[in-house]
Amino acid sequence: MASIFSFTKAQTTDVVKIGGTLTKPYELTLADLQKMPRVKVSRKNQDSSTFQYTGVLLSTILEKGGATLGKDLRRDNLTKYVIIEAIDGYQVIFALAELDADFTDEKIILADTVDNEPLLATEGPFRIIVEHDKRPARCIKQVTSIKIAFAK
């Protein structure tokens, strides 16, 4: 009998679906991500080793889909959130304002490399990295979708 926790090659994906309340939902491939403006983020793991992740700001990815950001992120738009899902069903949520440079200097990226190497299959090909979170719980691995929704 096969374990429900075993993952096969067929379960990995090199596409992230960008959707929800966007004007231009799209599918983001690894090649697309590598053509976008790149950002580096340092992050420590539990044993205090520091790793350098490279990827694209989540706000840049959402902006390409027509997300409400910058001066338009006000009133009802402040009730929007971003839900990110991994291949195993794990999910994390961010308020949209947490990703907007007009609200914060925090860097939250969709990474595809660590220390100038592609992410390991167990982590990637896409991983969210939150620069200053004390715990890595929102640094979600094997991302498959990013969606925006209204809280109300």
Stockholm file with secondary structure:
# STOCKHOLM 1.0

chainA/1-152         MASIFSFTKAQTTDVVKIGGTLTKPYELTLADLQKMPRVKVSRKNQDSSTFQYTGVLLSTILEKGGATLGKDLRRDNLTKYVIIEAIDGYQVIFALAELDADFTDEKIILADTVDNEPLLATEGPFRIIVEHDKRPARCIKQVTSIKIAFAK
#=GR chainA/1-152 SS CCCTTCCCGGGCCSEEEEEESCSSCEEEEHHHHHHSCCEEEEEECTTSCEEEEEEEEHHHHHHHTTCCCGGGCCGGGGGEEEEEEETTSCEEEEEGGGGCTTTCCCCEEEEEEETTEECCTTTCSCEEEETTCSSGGGSCSSEEEEEEEECC
#=GC SS_cons         CCCTTCCCGGGCCSEEEEEESCSSCEEEEHHHHHHSCCEEEEEECTTSCEEEEEEEEHHHHHHHTTCCCGGGCCGGGGGEEEEEEETTSCEEEEEGGGGCTTTCCCCEEEEEEETTEECCTTTCSCEEEETTCSSGGGSCSSEEEEEEEECC
//
